[in-house]
Amino acid sequence: MPKVSVDIPQELLNDLNRHVGDNKKFVTQADAIRTAVRKLLDQMDNIDRRHGRFEE
């Protein structure tokens, strides 16, 4: 799997880490970020569909 490096503000990382760990929603930071990216892309696809810009 390809790796991507990003710089994010500490405040955003702190917020992300509140959801990562044992007995939390995400096991790892990478898992949380992948899920967030997928959700963002789904939302963007829905917006494009509503505006007639989405190609299957």
mmCIF entry with sequence, helices, sheets and N, C-alpha, C, O atoms, coordinates in Angstrom:
data_MODEL
# 
_entry.id   MODEL 
# 
_entity.id                         1 
_entity.type                       polymer 
_entity.pdbx_number_of_molecules   1 
# 
_entity_poly.entity_id                      1 
_entity_poly.type                           'polypeptide(L)' 
_entity_poly.nstd_linkage                   no 
_entity_poly.nstd_monomer                   no 
_entity_poly.pdbx_seq_one_letter_code       MPKVSVDIPQELLNDLNRHVGDNKKFVTQADAIRTAVRKLLDQMDNIDRRHGRFEE 
_entity_poly.pdbx_seq_one_letter_code_can   MPKVSVDIPQELLNDLNRHVGDNKKFVTQADAIRTAVRKLLDQMDNIDRRHGRFEE 
_entity_poly.pdbx_strand_id                 A 
# 
loop_
_entity_poly_seq.entity_id 
_entity_poly_seq.num 
_entity_poly_seq.mon_id 
_entity_poly_seq.hetero 
1 1  MET n 
1 2  PRO n 
1 3  LYS n 
1 4  VAL n 
1 5  SER n 
1 6  VAL n 
1 7  ASP n 
1 8  ILE n 
1 9  PRO n 
1 10 GLN n 
1 11 GLU n 
1 12 LEU n 
1 13 LEU n 
1 14 ASN n 
1 15 ASP n 
1 16 LEU n 
1 17 ASN n 
1 18 ARG n 
1 19 HIS n 
1 20 VAL n 
1 21 GLY n 
1 22 ASP n 
1 23 ASN n 
1 24 LYS n 
1 25 LYS n 
1 26 PHE n 
1 27 VAL n 
1 28 THR n 
1 29 GLN n 
1 30 ALA n 
1 31 ASP n 
1 32 ALA n 
1 33 ILE n 
1 34 ARG n 
1 35 THR n 
1 36 ALA n 
1 37 VAL n 
1 38 ARG n 
1 39 LYS n 
1 40 LEU n 
1 41 LEU n 
1 42 ASP n 
1 43 GLN n 
1 44 MET n 
1 45 ASP n 
1 46 ASN n 
1 47 ILE n 
1 48 ASP n 
1 49 ARG n 
1 50 ARG n 
1 51 HIS n 
1 52 GLY n 
1 53 ARG n 
1 54 PHE n 
1 55 GLU n 
1 56 GLU n 
# 
_struct_asym.id          A 
_struct_asym.entity_id   1 
# 
loop_
_struct_conf.conf_type_id 
_struct_conf.id 
_struct_conf.pdbx_PDB_helix_id 
_struct_conf.beg_label_comp_id 
_struct_conf.beg_label_asym_id 
_struct_conf.beg_label_seq_id 
_struct_conf.pdbx_beg_PDB_ins_code 
_struct_conf.end_label_comp_id 
_struct_conf.end_label_asym_id 
_struct_conf.end_label_seq_id 
_struct_conf.pdbx_end_PDB_ins_code 
_struct_conf.beg_auth_comp_id 
_struct_conf.beg_auth_asym_id 
_struct_conf.beg_auth_seq_id 
_struct_conf.end_auth_comp_id 
_struct_conf.end_auth_asym_id 
_struct_conf.end_auth_seq_id 
_struct_conf.pdbx_PDB_helix_class 
_struct_conf.details 
_struct_conf.pdbx_PDB_helix_length 
HELX_P HELX_P1 AA1 GLN A 10 ? ASN A 17 ? GLN A 10 ASN A 17 1 ? 8  
HELX_P HELX_P2 AA2 GLN A 29 ? ARG A 50 ? GLN A 29 ARG A 50 1 ? 22 
# 
_struct_conf_type.id          HELX_P 
_struct_conf_type.criteria    ? 
_struct_conf_type.reference   ? 
# 
loop_
_atom_site.group_PDB 
_atom_site.id 
_atom_site.type_symbol 
_atom_site.label_atom_id 
_atom_site.label_alt_id 
_atom_site.label_comp_id 
_atom_site.label_asym_id 
_atom_site.label_entity_id 
_atom_site.label_seq_id 
_atom_site.pdbx_PDB_ins_code 
_atom_site.Cartn_x 
_atom_site.Cartn_y 
_atom_site.Cartn_z 
_atom_site.occupancy 
_atom_site.B_iso_or_equiv 
_atom_site.pdbx_formal_charge 
_atom_site.auth_seq_id 
_atom_site.auth_comp_id 
_atom_site.auth_asym_id 
_atom_site.auth_atom_id 
_atom_site.pdbx_PDB_model_num 
ATOM 1   N N  . MET A 1 1  ? 0.850   -1.169 0.000   1.00 0.00 ? 1  MET A N  1 
ATOM 2   C CA . MET A 1 1  ? 0.000   0.000  0.000   1.00 0.00 ? 1  MET A CA 1 
ATOM 3   C C  . MET A 1 1  ? 0.898   1.236  0.000   1.00 0.00 ? 1  MET A C  1 
ATOM 4   O O  . MET A 1 1  ? 1.845   1.307  0.784   1.00 0.00 ? 1  MET A O  1 
ATOM 5   N N  . PRO A 1 2  ? 0.615   2.210  -0.868  1.00 0.00 ? 2  PRO A N  1 
ATOM 6   C CA . PRO A 1 2  ? 1.421   3.431  -0.900  1.00 0.00 ? 2  PRO A CA 1 
ATOM 7   C C  . PRO A 1 2  ? 1.317   4.203  0.422   1.00 0.00 ? 2  PRO A C  1 
ATOM 8   O O  . PRO A 1 2  ? 0.306   4.125  1.121   1.00 0.00 ? 2  PRO A O  1 
ATOM 9   N N  . LYS A 1 3  ? 2.350   4.927  0.741   1.00 0.00 ? 3  LYS A N  1 
ATOM 10  C CA . LYS A 1 3  ? 2.359   5.767  1.941   1.00 0.00 ? 3  LYS A CA 1 
ATOM 11  C C  . LYS A 1 3  ? 2.326   7.226  1.532   1.00 0.00 ? 3  LYS A C  1 
ATOM 12  O O  . LYS A 1 3  ? 2.951   7.626  0.550   1.00 0.00 ? 3  LYS A O  1 
ATOM 13  N N  . VAL A 1 4  ? 1.586   8.018  2.301   1.00 0.00 ? 4  VAL A N  1 
ATOM 14  C CA . VAL A 1 4  ? 1.465   9.448  2.059   1.00 0.00 ? 4  VAL A CA 1 
ATOM 15  C C  . VAL A 1 4  ? 1.827   10.164 3.356   1.00 0.00 ? 4  VAL A C  1 
ATOM 16  O O  . VAL A 1 4  ? 1.408   9.758  4.440   1.00 0.00 ? 4  VAL A O  1 
ATOM 17  N N  . SER A 1 5  ? 2.592   11.208 3.235   1.00 0.00 ? 5  SER A N  1 
ATOM 18  C CA . SER A 1 5  ? 2.975   11.995 4.400   1.00 0.00 ? 5  SER A CA 1 
ATOM 19  C C  . SER A 1 5  ? 2.267   13.344 4.335   1.00 0.00 ? 5  SER A C  1 
ATOM 20  O O  . SER A 1 5  ? 2.254   13.995 3.290   1.00 0.00 ? 5  SER A O  1 
ATOM 21  N N  . VAL A 1 6  ? 1.677   13.762 5.458   1.00 0.00 ? 6  VAL A N  1 
ATOM 22  C CA . VAL A 1 6  ? 0.998   15.059 5.505   1.00 0.00 ? 6  VAL A CA 1 
ATOM 23  C C  . VAL A 1 6  ? 1.397   15.803 6.766   1.00 0.00 ? 6  VAL A C  1 
ATOM 24  O O  . VAL A 1 6  ? 1.706   15.201 7.795   1.00 0.00 ? 6  VAL A O  1 
ATOM 25  N N  . ASP A 1 7  ? 1.384   17.106 6.667   1.00 0.00 ? 7  ASP A N  1 
ATOM 26  C CA . ASP A 1 7  ? 1.582   17.960 7.835   1.00 0.00 ? 7  ASP A CA 1 
ATOM 27  C C  . ASP A 1 7  ? 0.214   18.462 8.262   1.00 0.00 ? 7  ASP A C  1 
ATOM 28  O O  . ASP A 1 7  ? -0.536  18.993 7.443   1.00 0.00 ? 7  ASP A O  1 
ATOM 29  N N  . ILE A 1 8  ? -0.120  18.299 9.545   1.00 0.00 ? 8  ILE A N  1 
ATOM 30  C CA . ILE A 1 8  ? -1.404  18.790 10.050  1.00 0.00 ? 8  ILE A CA 1 
ATOM 31  C C  . ILE A 1 8  ? -1.167  19.555 11.339  1.00 0.00 ? 8  ILE A C  1 
ATOM 32  O O  . ILE A 1 8  ? -0.203  19.284 12.056  1.00 0.00 ? 8  ILE A O  1 
ATOM 33  N N  . PRO A 1 9  ? -2.037  20.507 11.638  1.00 0.00 ? 9  PRO A N  1 
ATOM 34  C CA . PRO A 1 9  ? -1.876  21.265 12.872  1.00 0.00 ? 9  PRO A CA 1 
ATOM 35  C C  . PRO A 1 9  ? -2.002  20.359 14.102  1.00 0.00 ? 9  PRO A C  1 
ATOM 36  O O  . PRO A 1 9  ? -2.741  19.375 14.078  1.00 0.00 ? 9  PRO A O  1 
ATOM 37  N N  . GLN A 1 10 ? -1.290  20.688 15.159  1.00 0.00 ? 10 GLN A N  1 
ATOM 38  C CA . GLN A 1 10 ? -1.305  19.896 16.391  1.00 0.00 ? 10 GLN A CA 1 
ATOM 39  C C  . GLN A 1 10 ? -2.720  19.748 16.939  1.00 0.00 ? 10 GLN A C  1 
ATOM 40  O O  . GLN A 1 10 ? -3.080  18.687 17.449  1.00 0.00 ? 10 GLN A O  1 
ATOM 41  N N  . GLU A 1 11 ? -3.515  20.794 16.837  1.00 0.00 ? 11 GLU A N  1 
ATOM 42  C CA . GLU A 1 11 ? -4.887  20.748 17.350  1.00 0.00 ? 11 GLU A CA 1 
ATOM 43  C C  . GLU A 1 11 ? -5.706  19.666 16.641  1.00 0.00 ? 11 GLU A C  1 
ATOM 44  O O  . GLU A 1 11 ? -6.482  18.953 17.276  1.00 0.00 ? 11 GLU A O  1 
ATOM 45  N N  . LEU A 1 12 ? -5.529  19.551 15.335  1.00 0.00 ? 12 LEU A N  1 
ATOM 46  C CA . LEU A 1 12 ? -6.229  18.528 14.559  1.00 0.00 ? 12 LEU A CA 1 
ATOM 47  C C  . LEU A 1 12 ? -5.739  17.131 14.937  1.00 0.00 ? 12 LEU A C  1 
ATOM 48  O O  . LEU A 1 12 ? -6.540  16.204 15.060  1.00 0.00 ? 12 LEU A O  1 
ATOM 49  N N  . LEU A 1 13 ? -4.440  16.979 15.120  1.00 0.00 ? 13 LEU A N  1 
ATOM 50  C CA . LEU A 1 13 ? -3.882  15.693 15.538  1.00 0.00 ? 13 LEU A CA 1 
ATOM 51  C C  . LEU A 1 13 ? -4.389  15.310 16.929  1.00 0.00 ? 13 LEU A C  1 
ATOM 52  O O  . LEU A 1 13 ? -4.713  14.147 17.170  1.00 0.00 ? 13 LEU A O  1 
ATOM 53  N N  . ASN A 1 14 ? -4.457  16.266 17.835  1.00 0.00 ? 14 ASN A N  1 
ATOM 54  C CA . ASN A 1 14 ? -4.984  15.988 19.169  1.00 0.00 ? 14 ASN A CA 1 
ATOM 55  C C  . ASN A 1 14 ? -6.421  15.496 19.097  1.00 0.00 ? 14 ASN A C  1 
ATOM 56  O O  . ASN A 1 14 ? -6.792  14.543 19.782  1.00 0.00 ? 14 ASN A O  1 
ATOM 57  N N  . ASP A 1 15 ? -7.228  16.146 18.265  1.00 0.00 ? 15 ASP A N  1 
ATOM 58  C CA . ASP A 1 15 ? -8.626  15.745 18.095  1.00 0.00 ? 15 ASP A CA 1 
ATOM 59  C C  . ASP A 1 15 ? -8.704  14.332 17.523  1.00 0.00 ? 15 ASP A C  1 
ATOM 60  O O  . ASP A 1 15 ? -9.479  13.503 18.001  1.00 0.00 ? 15 ASP A O  1 
ATOM 61  N N  . LEU A 1 16 ? -7.899  14.065 16.500  1.00 0.00 ? 16 LEU A N  1 
ATOM 62  C CA . LEU A 1 16 ? -7.859  12.730 15.894  1.00 0.00 ? 16 LEU A CA 1 
ATOM 63  C C  . LEU A 1 16 ? -7.498  11.678 16.938  1.00 0.00 ? 16 LEU A C  1 
ATOM 64  O O  . LEU A 1 16 ? -8.138  10.628 17.013  1.00 0.00 ? 16 LEU A O  1 
ATOM 65  N N  . ASN A 1 17 ? -6.494  11.953 17.727  1.00 0.00 ? 17 ASN A N  1 
ATOM 66  C CA . ASN A 1 17 ? -6.009  10.976 18.708  1.00 0.00 ? 17 ASN A CA 1 
ATOM 67  C C  . ASN A 1 17 ? -7.024  10.670 19.804  1.00 0.00 ? 17 ASN A C  1 
ATOM 68  O O  . ASN A 1 17 ? -6.927  9.628  20.452  1.00 0.00 ? 17 ASN A O  1 
ATOM 69  N N  . ARG A 1 18 ? -7.983  11.541 20.022  1.00 0.00 ? 18 ARG A N  1 
ATOM 70  C CA . ARG A 1 18 ? -9.034  11.243 21.007  1.00 0.00 ? 18 ARG A CA 1 
ATOM 71  C C  . ARG A 1 18 ? -9.909  10.078 20.550  1.00 0.00 ? 18 ARG A C  1 
ATOM 72  O O  . ARG A 1 18 ? -10.631 9.487  21.354  1.00 0.00 ? 18 ARG A O  1 
ATOM 73  N N  . HIS A 1 19 ? -9.845  9.752  19.270  1.00 0.00 ? 19 HIS A N  1 
ATOM 74  C CA . HIS A 1 19 ? -10.676 8.681  18.708  1.00 0.00 ? 19 HIS A CA 1 
ATOM 75  C C  . HIS A 1 19 ? -9.870  7.426  18.363  1.00 0.00 ? 19 HIS A C  1 
ATOM 76  O O  . HIS A 1 19 ? -10.409 6.468  17.808  1.00 0.00 ? 19 HIS A O  1 
ATOM 77  N N  . VAL A 1 20 ? -8.580  7.440  18.695  1.00 0.00 ? 20 VAL A N  1 
ATOM 78  C CA . VAL A 1 20 ? -7.681  6.341  18.326  1.00 0.00 ? 20 VAL A CA 1 
ATOM 79  C C  . VAL A 1 20 ? -7.159  5.654  19.578  1.00 0.00 ? 20 VAL A C  1 
ATOM 80  O O  . VAL A 1 20 ? -6.739  6.309  20.532  1.00 0.00 ? 20 VAL A O  1 
ATOM 81  N N  . GLY A 1 21 ? -7.193  4.314  19.562  1.00 0.00 ? 21 GLY A N  1 
ATOM 82  C CA . GLY A 1 21 ? -6.606  3.551  20.648  1.00 0.00 ? 21 GLY A CA 1 
ATOM 83  C C  . GLY A 1 21 ? -7.502  2.408  21.084  1.00 0.00 ? 21 GLY A C  1 
ATOM 84  O O  . GLY A 1 21 ? -8.561  2.172  20.502  1.00 0.00 ? 21 GLY A O  1 
ATOM 85  N N  . ASP A 1 22 ? -7.064  1.705  22.112  1.00 0.00 ? 22 ASP A N  1 
ATOM 86  C CA . ASP A 1 22 ? -7.836  0.581  22.635  1.00 0.00 ? 22 ASP A CA 1 
ATOM 87  C C  . ASP A 1 22 ? -9.221  1.035  23.057  1.00 0.00 ? 22 ASP A C  1 
ATOM 88  O O  . ASP A 1 22 ? -9.380  2.057  23.724  1.00 0.00 ? 22 ASP A O  1 
ATOM 89  N N  . ASN A 1 23 ? -10.213 0.263  22.661  1.00 0.00 ? 23 ASN A N  1 
ATOM 90  C CA . ASN A 1 23 ? -11.622 0.524  23.004  1.00 0.00 ? 23 ASN A CA 1 
ATOM 91  C C  . ASN A 1 23 ? -12.148 1.845  22.457  1.00 0.00 ? 23 ASN A C  1 
ATOM 92  O O  . ASN A 1 23 ? -13.089 2.414  23.012  1.00 0.00 ? 23 ASN A O  1 
ATOM 93  N N  . LYS A 1 24 ? -11.557 2.334  21.386  1.00 0.00 ? 24 LYS A N  1 
ATOM 94  C CA . LYS A 1 24 ? -12.043 3.545  20.730  1.00 0.00 ? 24 LYS A CA 1 
ATOM 95  C C  . LYS A 1 24 ? -12.427 3.203  19.298  1.00 0.00 ? 24 LYS A C  1 
ATOM 96  O O  . LYS A 1 24 ? -12.285 2.055  18.877  1.00 0.00 ? 24 LYS A O  1 
ATOM 97  N N  . LYS A 1 25 ? -12.903 4.166  18.561  1.00 0.00 ? 25 LYS A N  1 
ATOM 98  C CA . LYS A 1 25 ? -13.431 3.899  17.222  1.00 0.00 ? 25 LYS A CA 1 
ATOM 99  C C  . LYS A 1 25 ? -12.377 3.393  16.238  1.00 0.00 ? 25 LYS A C  1 
ATOM 100 O O  . LYS A 1 25 ? -12.674 2.535  15.407  1.00 0.00 ? 25 LYS A O  1 
ATOM 101 N N  . PHE A 1 26 ? -11.167 3.905  16.320  1.00 0.00 ? 26 PHE A N  1 
ATOM 102 C CA . PHE A 1 26 ? -10.109 3.532  15.379  1.00 0.00 ? 26 PHE A CA 1 
ATOM 103 C C  . PHE A 1 26 ? -8.929  2.915  16.110  1.00 0.00 ? 26 PHE A C  1 
ATOM 104 O O  . PHE A 1 26 ? -8.581  3.334  17.214  1.00 0.00 ? 26 PHE A O  1 
ATOM 105 N N  . VAL A 1 27 ? -8.316  1.916  15.485  1.00 0.00 ? 27 VAL A N  1 
ATOM 106 C CA . VAL A 1 27 ? -7.181  1.231  16.083  1.00 0.00 ? 27 VAL A CA 1 
ATOM 107 C C  . VAL A 1 27 ? -5.900  2.053  15.923  1.00 0.00 ? 27 VAL A C  1 
ATOM 108 O O  . VAL A 1 27 ? -5.063  2.107  16.825  1.00 0.00 ? 27 VAL A O  1 
ATOM 109 N N  . THR A 1 28 ? -5.766  2.691  14.756  1.00 0.00 ? 28 THR A N  1 
ATOM 110 C CA . THR A 1 28 ? -4.552  3.464  14.472  1.00 0.00 ? 28 THR A CA 1 
ATOM 111 C C  . THR A 1 28 ? -4.910  4.814  13.856  1.00 0.00 ? 28 THR A C  1 
ATOM 112 O O  . THR A 1 28 ? -6.029  5.022  13.387  1.00 0.00 ? 28 THR A O  1 
ATOM 113 N N  . GLN A 1 29 ? -3.942  5.721  13.866  1.00 0.00 ? 29 GLN A N  1 
ATOM 114 C CA . GLN A 1 29 ? -4.135  7.007  13.194  1.00 0.00 ? 29 GLN A CA 1 
ATOM 115 C C  . GLN A 1 29 ? -4.386  6.787  11.707  1.00 0.00 ? 29 GLN A C  1 
ATOM 116 O O  . GLN A 1 29 ? -5.238  7.451  11.116  1.00 0.00 ? 29 GLN A O  1 
ATOM 117 N N  . ALA A 1 30 ? -3.652  5.864  11.104  1.00 0.00 ? 30 ALA A N  1 
ATOM 118 C CA . ALA A 1 30 ? -3.809  5.603  9.671   1.00 0.00 ? 30 ALA A CA 1 
ATOM 119 C C  . ALA A 1 30 ? -5.237  5.145  9.359   1.00 0.00 ? 30 ALA A C  1 
ATOM 120 O O  . ALA A 1 30 ? -5.820  5.562  8.359   1.00 0.00 ? 30 ALA A O  1 
ATOM 121 N N  . ASP A 1 31 ? -5.791  4.297  10.206  1.00 0.00 ? 31 ASP A N  1 
ATOM 122 C CA . ASP A 1 31 ? -7.164  3.824  10.022  1.00 0.00 ? 31 ASP A CA 1 
ATOM 123 C C  . ASP A 1 31 ? -8.142  4.988  10.082  1.00 0.00 ? 31 ASP A C  1 
ATOM 124 O O  . ASP A 1 31 ? -9.059  5.074  9.265   1.00 0.00 ? 31 ASP A O  1 
ATOM 125 N N  . ALA A 1 32 ? -7.954  5.871  11.032  1.00 0.00 ? 32 ALA A N  1 
ATOM 126 C CA . ALA A 1 32 ? -8.832  7.038  11.171  1.00 0.00 ? 32 ALA A CA 1 
ATOM 127 C C  . ALA A 1 32 ? -8.727  7.954  9.953   1.00 0.00 ? 32 ALA A C  1 
ATOM 128 O O  . ALA A 1 32 ? -9.740  8.448  9.458   1.00 0.00 ? 32 ALA A O  1 
ATOM 129 N N  . ILE A 1 33 ? -7.525  8.179  9.477   1.00 0.00 ? 33 ILE A N  1 
ATOM 130 C CA . ILE A 1 33 ? -7.322  9.069  8.337   1.00 0.00 ? 33 ILE A CA 1 
ATOM 131 C C  . ILE A 1 33 ? -7.893  8.457  7.059   1.00 0.00 ? 33 ILE A C  1 
ATOM 132 O O  . ILE A 1 33 ? -8.524  9.157  6.267   1.00 0.00 ? 33 ILE A O  1 
ATOM 133 N N  . ARG A 1 34 ? -7.676  7.152  6.852   1.00 0.00 ? 34 ARG A N  1 
ATOM 134 C CA . ARG A 1 34 ? -8.264  6.484  5.678   1.00 0.00 ? 34 ARG A CA 1 
ATOM 135 C C  . ARG A 1 34 ? -9.780  6.606  5.679   1.00 0.00 ? 34 ARG A C  1 
ATOM 136 O O  . ARG A 1 34 ? -10.386 6.901  4.650   1.00 0.00 ? 34 ARG A O  1 
ATOM 137 N N  . THR A 1 35 ? -10.391 6.378  6.839   1.00 0.00 ? 35 THR A N  1 
ATOM 138 C CA . THR A 1 35 ? -11.848 6.470  6.951   1.00 0.00 ? 35 THR A CA 1 
ATOM 139 C C  . THR A 1 35 ? -12.320 7.890  6.656   1.00 0.00 ? 35 THR A C  1 
ATOM 140 O O  . THR A 1 35 ? -13.313 8.078  5.953   1.00 0.00 ? 35 THR A O  1 
ATOM 141 N N  . ALA A 1 36 ? -11.623 8.881  7.183   1.00 0.00 ? 36 ALA A N  1 
ATOM 142 C CA . ALA A 1 36 ? -11.992 10.280 6.952   1.00 0.00 ? 36 ALA A CA 1 
ATOM 143 C C  . ALA A 1 36 ? -11.885 10.644 5.472   1.00 0.00 ? 36 ALA A C  1 
ATOM 144 O O  . ALA A 1 36 ? -12.755 11.332 4.937   1.00 0.00 ? 36 ALA A O  1 
ATOM 145 N N  . VAL A 1 37 ? -10.833 10.191 4.816   1.00 0.00 ? 37 VAL A N  1 
ATOM 146 C CA . VAL A 1 37 ? -10.648 10.485 3.393   1.00 0.00 ? 37 VAL A CA 1 
ATOM 147 C C  . VAL A 1 37 ? -11.758 9.828  2.570   1.00 0.00 ? 37 VAL A C  1 
ATOM 148 O O  . VAL A 1 37 ? -12.310 10.446 1.660   1.00 0.00 ? 37 VAL A O  1 
ATOM 149 N N  . ARG A 1 38 ? -12.081 8.568  2.897   1.00 0.00 ? 38 ARG A N  1 
ATOM 150 C CA . ARG A 1 38 ? -13.169 7.885  2.172   1.00 0.00 ? 38 ARG A CA 1 
ATOM 151 C C  . ARG A 1 38 ? -14.477 8.640  2.319   1.00 0.00 ? 38 ARG A C  1 
ATOM 152 O O  . ARG A 1 38 ? -15.194 8.838  1.338   1.00 0.00 ? 38 ARG A O  1 
ATOM 153 N N  . LYS A 1 39 ? -14.797 9.067  3.549   1.00 0.00 ? 39 LYS A N  1 
ATOM 154 C CA . LYS A 1 39 ? -16.050 9.798  3.787   1.00 0.00 ? 39 LYS A CA 1 
ATOM 155 C C  . LYS A 1 39 ? -16.063 11.127 3.035   1.00 0.00 ? 39 LYS A C  1 
ATOM 156 O O  . LYS A 1 39 ? -17.085 11.505 2.462   1.00 0.00 ? 39 LYS A O  1 
ATOM 157 N N  . LEU A 1 40 ? -14.945 11.830 3.031   1.00 0.00 ? 40 LEU A N  1 
ATOM 158 C CA . LEU A 1 40 ? -14.853 13.095 2.310   1.00 0.00 ? 40 LEU A CA 1 
ATOM 159 C C  . LEU A 1 40 ? -15.077 12.884 0.819   1.00 0.00 ? 40 LEU A C  1 
ATOM 160 O O  . LEU A 1 40 ? -15.818 13.638 0.189   1.00 0.00 ? 40 LEU A O  1 
ATOM 161 N N  . LEU A 1 41 ? -14.443 11.864 0.253   1.00 0.00 ? 41 LEU A N  1 
ATOM 162 C CA . LEU A 1 41 ? -14.594 11.596 -1.176  1.00 0.00 ? 41 LEU A CA 1 
ATOM 163 C C  . LEU A 1 41 ? -16.030 11.195 -1.521  1.00 0.00 ? 41 LEU A C  1 
ATOM 164 O O  . LEU A 1 41 ? -16.544 11.581 -2.570  1.00 0.00 ? 41 LEU A O  1 
ATOM 165 N N  . ASP A 1 42 ? -16.680 10.421 -0.642  1.00 0.00 ? 42 ASP A N  1 
ATOM 166 C CA . ASP A 1 42 ? -18.094 10.073 -0.850  1.00 0.00 ? 42 ASP A CA 1 
ATOM 167 C C  . ASP A 1 42 ? -18.960 11.328 -0.856  1.00 0.00 ? 42 ASP A C  1 
ATOM 168 O O  . ASP A 1 42 ? -19.851 11.463 -1.695  1.00 0.00 ? 42 ASP A O  1 
ATOM 169 N N  . GLN A 1 43 ? -18.704 12.242 0.068   1.00 0.00 ? 43 GLN A N  1 
ATOM 170 C CA . GLN A 1 43 ? -19.462 13.491 0.123   1.00 0.00 ? 43 GLN A CA 1 
ATOM 171 C C  . GLN A 1 43 ? -19.238 14.313 -1.144  1.00 0.00 ? 43 GLN A C  1 
ATOM 172 O O  . GLN A 1 43 ? -20.179 14.893 -1.686  1.00 0.00 ? 43 GLN A O  1 
ATOM 173 N N  . MET A 1 44 ? -18.004 14.361 -1.609  1.00 0.00 ? 44 MET A N  1 
ATOM 174 C CA . MET A 1 44 ? -17.697 15.117 -2.829  1.00 0.00 ? 44 MET A CA 1 
ATOM 175 C C  . MET A 1 44 ? -18.397 14.494 -4.035  1.00 0.00 ? 44 MET A C  1 
ATOM 176 O O  . MET A 1 44 ? -18.898 15.212 -4.900  1.00 0.00 ? 44 MET A O  1 
ATOM 177 N N  . ASP A 1 45 ? -18.434 13.155 -4.095  1.00 0.00 ? 45 ASP A N  1 
ATOM 178 C CA . ASP A 1 45 ? -19.146 12.472 -5.180  1.00 0.00 ? 45 ASP A CA 1 
ATOM 179 C C  . ASP A 1 45 ? -20.637 12.818 -5.143  1.00 0.00 ? 45 ASP A C  1 
ATOM 180 O O  . ASP A 1 45 ? -21.242 13.061 -6.187  1.00 0.00 ? 45 ASP A O  1 
ATOM 181 N N  . ASN A 1 46 ? -21.224 12.840 -3.955  1.00 0.00 ? 46 ASN A N  1 
ATOM 182 C CA . ASN A 1 46 ? -22.650 13.183 -3.827  1.00 0.00 ? 46 ASN A CA 1 
ATOM 183 C C  . ASN A 1 46 ? -22.922 14.608 -4.293  1.00 0.00 ? 46 ASN A C  1 
ATOM 184 O O  . ASN A 1 46 ? -23.921 14.867 -4.964  1.00 0.00 ? 46 ASN A O  1 
ATOM 185 N N  . ILE A 1 47 ? -22.040 15.521 -3.940  1.00 0.00 ? 47 ILE A N  1 
ATOM 186 C CA . ILE A 1 47 ? -22.195 16.918 -4.386  1.00 0.00 ? 47 ILE A CA 1 
ATOM 187 C C  . ILE A 1 47 ? -22.096 16.989 -5.903  1.00 0.00 ? 47 ILE A C  1 
ATOM 188 O O  . ILE A 1 47 ? -22.893 17.666 -6.552  1.00 0.00 ? 47 ILE A O  1 
ATOM 189 N N  . ASP A 1 48 ? -21.110 16.285 -6.470  1.00 0.00 ? 48 ASP A N  1 
ATOM 190 C CA . ASP A 1 48 ? -20.958 16.276 -7.929  1.00 0.00 ? 48 ASP A CA 1 
ATOM 191 C C  . ASP A 1 48 ? -22.191 15.686 -8.604  1.00 0.00 ? 48 ASP A C  1 
ATOM 192 O O  . ASP A 1 48 ? -22.622 16.193 -9.639  1.00 0.00 ? 48 ASP A O  1 
ATOM 193 N N  . ARG A 1 49 ? -22.770 14.620 -8.037  1.00 0.00 ? 49 ARG A N  1 
ATOM 194 C CA . ARG A 1 49 ? -23.989 14.031 -8.611  1.00 0.00 ? 49 ARG A CA 1 
ATOM 195 C C  . ARG A 1 49 ? -25.126 15.046 -8.637  1.00 0.00 ? 49 ARG A C  1 
ATOM 196 O O  . ARG A 1 49 ? -25.832 15.179 -9.637  1.00 0.00 ? 49 ARG A O  1 
ATOM 197 N N  . ARG A 1 50 ? -25.292 15.758 -7.527  1.00 0.00 ? 50 ARG A N  1 
ATOM 198 C CA . ARG A 1 50 ? -26.380 16.744 -7.445  1.00 0.00 ? 50 ARG A CA 1 
ATOM 199 C C  . ARG A 1 50 ? -26.215 17.854 -8.470  1.00 0.00 ? 50 ARG A C  1 
ATOM 200 O O  . ARG A 1 50 ? -27.198 18.446 -8.915  1.00 0.00 ? 50 ARG A O  1 
ATOM 201 N N  . HIS A 1 51 ? -24.977 18.134 -8.842  1.00 0.00 ? 51 HIS A N  1 
ATOM 202 C CA . HIS A 1 51 ? -24.701 19.212 -9.795  1.00 0.00 ? 51 HIS A CA 1 
ATOM 203 C C  . HIS A 1 51 ? -24.479 18.681 -11.216 1.00 0.00 ? 51 HIS A C  1 
ATOM 204 O O  . HIS A 1 51 ? -24.083 19.430 -12.109 1.00 0.00 ? 51 HIS A O  1 
ATOM 205 N N  . GLY A 1 52 ? -24.735 17.394 -11.418 1.00 0.00 ? 52 GLY A N  1 
ATOM 206 C CA . GLY A 1 52 ? -24.613 16.809 -12.745 1.00 0.00 ? 52 GLY A CA 1 
ATOM 207 C C  . GLY A 1 52 ? -23.183 16.662 -13.235 1.00 0.00 ? 52 GLY A C  1 
ATOM 208 O O  . GLY A 1 52 ? -22.943 16.607 -14.442 1.00 0.00 ? 52 GLY A O  1 
ATOM 209 N N  . ARG A 1 53 ? -22.235 16.600 -12.318 1.00 0.00 ? 53 ARG A N  1 
ATOM 210 C CA . ARG A 1 53 ? -20.820 16.512 -12.720 1.00 0.00 ? 53 ARG A CA 1 
ATOM 211 C C  . ARG A 1 53 ? -20.222 15.131 -12.506 1.00 0.00 ? 53 ARG A C  1 
ATOM 212 O O  . ARG A 1 53 ? -19.032 14.935 -12.753 1.00 0.00 ? 53 ARG A O  1 
ATOM 213 N N  . PHE A 1 54 ? -21.015 14.176 -12.056 1.00 0.00 ? 54 PHE A N  1 
ATOM 214 C CA . PHE A 1 54 ? -20.443 12.874 -11.701 1.00 0.00 ? 54 PHE A CA 1 
ATOM 215 C C  . PHE A 1 54 ? -20.539 11.924 -12.881 1.00 0.00 ? 54 PHE A C  1 
ATOM 216 O O  . PHE A 1 54 ? -21.600 11.774 -13.487 1.00 0.00 ? 54 PHE A O  1 
ATOM 217 N N  . GLU A 1 55 ? -19.417 11.282 -13.203 1.00 0.00 ? 55 GLU A N  1 
ATOM 218 C CA . GLU A 1 55 ? -19.386 10.289 -14.277 1.00 0.00 ? 55 GLU A CA 1 
ATOM 219 C C  . GLU A 1 55 ? -19.111 8.923  -13.661 1.00 0.00 ? 55 GLU A C  1 
ATOM 220 O O  . GLU A 1 55 ? -18.118 8.745  -12.956 1.00 0.00 ? 55 GLU A O  1 
ATOM 221 N N  . GLU A 1 56 ? -19.982 7.967  -13.925 1.00 0.00 ? 56 GLU A N  1 
ATOM 222 C CA . GLU A 1 56 ? -19.826 6.598  -13.385 1.00 0.00 ? 56 GLU A CA 1 
ATOM 223 C C  . GLU A 1 56 ? -18.718 5.871  -14.095 1.00 0.00 ? 56 GLU A C  1 
ATOM 224 O O  . GLU A 1 56 ? -18.439 4.713  -13.781 1.00 0.00 ? 56 GLU A O  1 
# 
